[in-house]
Amino acid sequence: MDQRYDPRLQVVMQGRYRSGNGRVHDVKISNLSRYGCRMWQNHSWLAIGAHISLRVETIGPIDSVVRWKNRDEMGVEFVTPLHPSVLEHLAAQFHKPE
């Protein structure tokens, strides 16, 4: 069952994360909510449950946990949800109409 706290906004955004080994990796973010996002990265070695420090455009770092993974896509949950005004700011700049 797909449980969501908030609807996800379709976006086109750049991000980058730092994993436990300290390396920085670029990602593309395709949807976003206060509680998490969906990311795409070519050849990700992250495991489900991995903790990362994520930057979404100019926002961050955001402590996050990988909750699912499917090939080059993954979903992360933010440890602390984004403030509604931060989500509104990002949506105004990066929302992709469906």
C-alpha positions as CSV (number, residue, x, y, z in Angstrom):
1,M,0.0,0.0,0.0
2,D,1.3,3.5,-0.9
3,Q,1.0,5.7,2.1
4,R,1.7,9.4,1.7
5,Y,1.6,12.2,4.3
6,D,1.4,14.9,1.7
7,P,0.9,14.9,-2.0
8,R,4.1,15.0,-4.0
9,L,4.8,18.0,-6.3
10,Q,6.2,17.2,-9.7
11,V,9.5,19.1,-10.0
12,V,12.6,19.4,-12.1
13,M,15.5,20.0,-9.7
14,Q,19.1,19.4,-9.1
15,G,20.4,18.0,-5.8
16,R,23.5,16.5,-4.3
17,Y,24.1,14.2,-1.3
18,R,26.9,13.2,0.9
19,S,26.9,9.6,1.9
20,G,28.5,7.9,4.9
21,N,31.8,7.5,3.1
22,G,32.0,11.3,2.6
23,R,31.7,11.3,-1.1
24,V,29.4,13.8,-2.8
25,H,27.0,12.6,-5.6
26,D,24.8,14.6,-8.0
27,V,21.1,13.6,-8.4
28,K,18.1,14.8,-10.2
29,I,14.9,15.2,-8.2
30,S,11.6,14.5,-9.9
31,N,9.1,14.9,-7.0
32,L,9.0,16.5,-3.6
33,S,6.9,16.8,-0.5
34,R,7.6,18.1,3.0
35,Y,8.5,14.6,4.0
36,G,10.7,13.4,1.2
37,C,11.6,13.2,-2.4
38,R,12.2,10.9,-5.4
39,M,15.7,11.1,-6.8
40,W,17.5,9.7,-9.9
41,Q,21.2,8.9,-9.9
42,N,23.1,6.8,-12.4
43,H,24.8,3.8,-10.7
44,S,23.8,4.4,-7.1
45,W,25.3,2.1,-4.5
46,L,23.1,3.3,-1.7
47,A,21.2,0.7,0.3
48,I,17.8,1.0,1.7
49,G,18.1,2.4,5.2
50,A,21.3,4.4,4.3
51,H,21.6,7.9,5.9
52,I,22.5,10.8,3.6
53,S,22.9,14.5,3.9
54,L,21.0,16.0,0.9
55,R,21.0,19.5,-0.7
56,V,18.0,20.3,-2.8
57,E,19.1,23.2,-5.1
58,T,20.1,25.9,-2.5
59,I,18.3,24.3,0.5
60,G,20.1,22.0,2.9
61,P,21.8,20.0,4.2
62,I,18.7,17.9,4.9
63,D,19.3,14.7,6.9
64,S,17.5,11.9,5.0
65,V,17.1,8.1,4.9
66,V,16.7,6.0,1.8
67,R,13.3,4.2,2.0
68,W,13.1,2.5,-1.3
69,K,15.3,1.9,-4.4
70,N,14.5,0.7,-7.9
71,R,17.5,0.6,-10.3
72,D,18.6,4.2,-10.7
73,E,15.7,5.8,-8.7
74,M,15.3,6.0,-5.0
75,G,12.9,7.6,-2.5
76,V,14.2,9.3,0.6
77,E,12.4,10.4,3.7
78,F,13.6,13.6,5.4
79,V,14.4,13.1,9.1
80,T,12.8,16.5,9.8
81,P,10.1,17.6,7.4
82,L,10.6,20.7,5.3
83,H,8.9,23.8,6.7
84,P,5.8,24.6,4.5
85,S,7.3,28.0,3.4
86,V,10.5,26.2,2.1
87,L,8.3,23.8,0.1
88,E,6.3,26.7,-1.3
89,H,9.5,28.5,-2.3
90,L,10.9,25.4,-4.1
91,A,7.5,24.7,-5.8
92,A,7.3,28.3,-7.1
93,Q,10.7,28.0,-8.7
94,F,10.8,24.3,-9.9
95,H,7.3,23.0,-10.2
96,K,6.8,21.0,-13.4
97,P,3.1,21.2,-14.7
98,E,1.7,17.7,-15.3
